[in-house]
Amino acid sequence: MMNDYLTIKETAEKWELTPRRVQKMCSDGRIEGAVKFGRDWAIPINAEKPKDGRMTTGEYKDWRKKIRKKTE
């Protein structure tokens, strides 16, 4: 049964991410089929890497200044 699953460390190496990032994806439910056994996660071998939802456009820079200008 466990031959069909990878650990967080193995998945992190496969996807070129940090183990903490993979752990966070598991706890957020972003990896389909990931199962928690006690304190460890089991990730299916065929699980696909979730899309990175972080902003990379820079639109968030100086967001406080933009809000102030709108309210003035």
N, C-alpha and C positions, 0 to 999 in steps of 0.2 A: 504494500500500500504506500509506504513512504518513498518508494522509488519514483513515484510520479510527482514528487514535490521537491522544491528547493528551499534552502534556508534564506534568511534575509541577506546574509553575507554573500552567498552564492548568487542571488538575484542582483545584488548591488554590483558585483563584478561583471555580471552578464550585461547589465544595462548601463554600466559606467556611471553609477551614482554612489552616493555615500550610503552606508547601511542605515543611518538615521533617517534619511529621506525616504528610503523604501519602507522603513518601519512606520513613518508618518502616513505614507500612502495606504498602507494596510489598515491602520487604525481609522483613517478617514473613509474607508470602504471604496477606494479608487482602484484596487486591484481585484478583479473578478475571480472568485474562487479561493481567495486567501482565507485560511482557517487558523484560528489561534488555539494552541494547545498549551494551557498554563500561561507562561510568560513568553513563549516562543511562537513565531508565525511559520506556517507552512504555505508556500506559494506554488501553485501548479506550474509544471515545467513549461506548458504551452501558454501561460499567461502573457498578455501583451502589455508592453510598457505604456502606462497612461500618458496622455498628452500633458506637457508641462504648462500649467495654467498661470504661471507667473507672468507679470507684465514685462515686456522687453522694449516697449516703444518709448519710454520716458515720459509718458503722459501724466504720470503721477508726480513728477517733479514740481516743486513749488505749488502744490495744490492748495495750501493755506492762503497764499497770496492771491490766487485766482478767486477763491471764495470771498475774500475781503473786498476785492474790486467789484464783485457782483453786488455786494450788500451796500456799498458806498453810494 
